[in-house]
Amino acid sequence: MTDPTPIRFDDGAGYERMMGTWSRIAGGVFLDWLQPAPGLRWVDVGCGNGAFTELLVDRCAPKSVHGIDPSDAQLEFARQRPAARLARFAKGGAEALPFEHGQFDAAAMALVIFFVPDPAQGVREMARVLRPGGGACAYAWDILEGGFPLEPLLAEMRAEGQPPNLPPSAGAERLDSLQKLWTEAGFVDVHTTQFSVQRTFESFDELWEIAMLGTSIRQKMASLPDEVRHRLKERLRSRQAPDAAGRITWNARANAVKGRLKG
Ligand SMILES: C[S@@+](CC[C@H](N)C(=O)[O-])C[C@H]1O[C@@H](n2cnc3c(N)ncnc32)[C@H](O)[C@@H]1O
């Protein structure tokens, strides 16, 4: 049974070591698929600590980037990034973007759609702030189908009867759901895809340390007795197959969508 504690993003540096690295790996594959034109005015909805914003600045030659996120801790980290030479960060939520109609060319939601309590409203807001012909895109872990980066640990936690909380709109990231959300918000030429990424850890101890920085995992683990945490760790360790150097590689899978407004 899950408890009702919402997932809180209150540690930008911890996020960077855990999800920020995954975000960069997956965000790169996502941008390869997207192939955005240079010189666009971007809004990065749910920019978090700026991990994906940094990719936009480094790889997409944007004219401007505005990142929006409700978490002060994430924004504080984002503002210290090299991307802040160009990107601007402000507090806000996807359901009511603090921008005028039609002021952006491109809108992105990276690893966010399942955190937005009303995903349809979030996608409508992206459409509202885009100019005619502008494009909106998103990607998110295929969380209900085992695509989350920490799935082997989640499986152990479920077996223990202690699953971490899911984001409030888990299911919005499914391919059919993304297609529907984009189409109903008025986007055309809507395309979806699914892709896998990998991350290698130097050792099981590194993997475990980093996994414990995961937002929902950290919250759940803190609520468990020491012996349960220990049991989970040893069970996970026994199921890993390190390479000859002791490294462990984990996979994750994401769903992505893109579409444009009529010009
Ligand atoms: C997994 S992080 C993704 C951050 C970043 N986009 C990345 O790729 O690393 C999810 C982010 O969504 C933010 N978030 C939660 N609820 C939100 C909402 N209603 N609107 C916009 N962002 C939200 C969180 O604060 C968090 O920073």
The ligand as an SDF file (V2000), in Angstrom:
LIG
                    3D

 27 29  0  0  0  0  0  0  0  0999 V2000
   11.8010   14.4620  -12.5230 C   0  0  0  0  0  0  0  0  0  0  0  0
   11.8810   16.2050  -12.3510 S   0  0  0  0  0  0  0  0  0  0  0  0
   12.3190   16.7230  -14.0170 C   0  0  0  0  0  0  0  0  0  0  0  0
   13.1970   17.9390  -14.0190 C   0  0  0  0  0  0  0  0  0  0  0  0
   13.8580   18.2790  -15.3460 C   0  0  0  0  0  0  0  0  0  0  0  0
   12.8800   18.6030  -16.3510 N   0  0  0  0  0  0  0  0  0  0  0  0
   14.7700   17.1900  -15.7990 C   0  0  0  0  0  0  0  0  0  0  0  0
   14.6280   16.7200  -16.9480 O   0  0  0  0  0  0  0  0  0  0  0  0
   15.6580   16.7920  -15.0590 O   0  0  0  0  0  0  0  0  0  0  0  0
   10.2080   16.6820  -12.2260 C   0  0  0  0  0  0  0  0  0  0  0  0
   10.0420   18.1550  -11.9280 C   0  0  0  0  0  0  0  0  0  0  0  0
    8.6530   18.4830  -12.0720 O   0  0  0  0  0  0  0  0  0  0  0  0
    8.3930   19.5090  -11.1540 C   0  0  0  0  0  0  0  0  0  0  0  0
    6.9460   19.6290  -10.9650 N   0  0  0  0  0  0  0  0  0  0  0  0
    6.1690   19.0210  -10.0450 C   0  0  0  0  0  0  0  0  0  0  0  0
    4.8830   19.4050  -10.1990 N   0  0  0  0  0  0  0  0  0  0  0  0
    4.8620   20.2810  -11.2380 C   0  0  0  0  0  0  0  0  0  0  0  0
    3.8210   21.0440  -11.8610 C   0  0  0  0  0  0  0  0  0  0  0  0
    2.5600   20.9760  -11.4600 N   0  0  0  0  0  0  0  0  0  0  0  0
    4.1700   21.8560  -12.8820 N   0  0  0  0  0  0  0  0  0  0  0  0
    5.4500   21.9230  -13.3090 C   0  0  0  0  0  0  0  0  0  0  0  0
    6.4520   21.2180  -12.7590 N   0  0  0  0  0  0  0  0  0  0  0  0
    6.1620   20.4120  -11.7370 C   0  0  0  0  0  0  0  0  0  0  0  0
    9.1820   19.1290   -9.9140 C   0  0  0  0  0  0  0  0  0  0  0  0
    9.3900   20.2150   -9.0440 O   0  0  0  0  0  0  0  0  0  0  0  0
   10.4540   18.5720  -10.5210 C   0  0  0  0  0  0  0  0  0  0  0  0
   11.4660   19.5310  -10.5670 O   0  0  0  0  0  0  0  0  0  0  0  0
  1  2  1  0
  2  3  1  0
  2 10  1  0
  3  4  1  0
  4  5  1  0
  5  6  1  0
  5  7  1  0
  7  8  2  0
  7  9  1  0
 10 11  1  0
 11 12  1  0
 11 26  1  0
 12 13  1  0
 13 14  1  0
 13 24  1  0
 14 15  1  0
 14 23  1  0
 15 16  2  0
 16 17  1  0
 17 18  1  0
 17 23  2  0
 18 19  1  0
 18 20  2  0
 20 21  1  0
 21 22  2  0
 22 23  1  0
 24 25  1  0
 24 26  1  0
 26 27  1  0
M  CHG  2   2   1   9  -1
M  END
$$$$
